[in-house]
Amino acid sequence: MTKRIYNTLAAGALACLVACGQTPPNKQEVKNPADSLNRMVLIPGGEFDMGADDDQGQPDEYPKHKVQLDSFWMDEHEVTNAEFALFVKSTGYKTVAEKPVSMEEIMRELPPGSPQPDSSILEPGSLVFTPPDHAVPLNDVSQWWQFIHGANWLHPLGPDSDIRGKDNYPVTHIAYDDAVAYANWAGKRLPTEAEWEYAARGGLANQPYPWGSELLTEGKTKANTWNGHFPYENTQTDGFYGLAPVKSYGANTYGLYDMSGNVWELCADWFHSDYYKSLTGISTNPKGPEQGYDAEDPGTVKHVIRGGSFMCSDEYCKGYRVSARMKTSPESGLSNLGFRCVKSK
């Protein structure tokens, strides 16, 4: 949890993270919670080329390589506030962002001899997107990210906010352990990075987007992304300033919604900067590297996140491409980070 405070800004910079929205626990008794959960779509197994399809990718998206996957089921949309509320109602679960940090844990993470920080940083919270009203350097994420005490899935913008009326919005401020706990409760799991990309492509070979090759700015609105100049001006030409309700835009050919934009989605795999370079031949049902390594932040291991968020734009982050890889530390919850689940066939 300490990395929530000391490393999440770095993770946000590398992953262009954070969104918001969720709903309080349902007061009605739920006899069979599974009946109220996300509909799942069968993704037929097959072989595909994984990795960047053009010159827009980052170094960790190359080289393209062949992957063979068995069939699996995937949630048709991101887990919503209402669904996460059923989980909390059933289990009494507390997310990472709702738990205080221990001073002992903080001191373990600091260099030897460091002075003890002020006890106020022990209060639970999470990173919230707080955009400026003017242009700022795009290499300084502190200009639009702020750690806010009391921010969590129920209070996405801080203690004075809530998620009333947002049952159908994706749940946010979810750390890796939170997503795994929900998936276990629901009888599901998090997708591997390969499963996620394969599903996002929707059977379209070597195309950069879930819908094909048409640019995001052409034709009809396809995803919830940042319109205008990031991070200070959003023209909302896609209909939303921040998060959007799930299924606000068309599905890909597999029937999956929001595989681009809205919130970044957690995957099961560790992130390793050079993982693709280590692969040879055809990878069958790969589960990622055995351990994580981020060349830009070697001191913090991270998990892969995919799909981009409402903060992605051509100016700052093209994370809505199907091959785009980002990462976040396991302790980090953000206002533009959520997840969806899968189940083996």
HELIX and SHEET records of a PDB file:
HELIX    1   1 THR A    2  TYR A    6  1                                   5    
HELIX    2   2 THR A    8  ALA A   15  1                                   8    
HELIX    3   3 PRO A   33  SER A   36  5                                   4    
HELIX    4   4 PRO A   59  GLU A   61  5                                   3    
HELIX    5   5 ASN A   81  THR A   91  1                                  11    
HELIX    6   6 VAL A   96  GLU A   98  5                                   3    
HELIX    7   7 MET A  103  GLU A  109  1                                   7    
HELIX    8   8 SER A  119  LEU A  122  5                                   4    
HELIX    9   9 VAL A  141  GLN A  143  5                                   3    
HELIX   10  10 TYR A  176  TRP A  185  1                                  10    
HELIX   11  11 GLU A  193  ARG A  201  1                                   9    
HELIX   12  12 TYR A  276  SER A  278  5                                   3    
SHEET    1   A 3 MET A  40  ILE A  43  0                                        
SHEET    2   A 3 PHE A  72  ASP A  75 -1                                        
SHEET    3   A 3 VAL A 342  SER A 344 -1                                        
SHEET    1   B 3 GLY A  46  MET A  50  0                                        
SHEET    2   B 3 HIS A  65  LEU A  69 -1                                        
SHEET    3   B 3 SER A 283  THR A 284  1                                        
SHEET    1   C 2 GLY A 125  PHE A 129  0                                        
SHEET    2   C 2 TRP A 145  HIS A 149 -1                                        
SHEET    1   D 2 GLY A 228  HIS A 229  0                                        
SHEET    2   D 2 GLU A 233  ASN A 234 -1                                        
SHEET    1   E 4 MET A 326  THR A 328  0                                        
SHEET    2   E 4 HIS A 303  ARG A 306 -1                                        
SHEET    3   E 4 TRP A 264  TRP A 270 -1                                        
SHEET    4   E 4 LEU A 337  GLY A 338  1                                        
END                                                                             
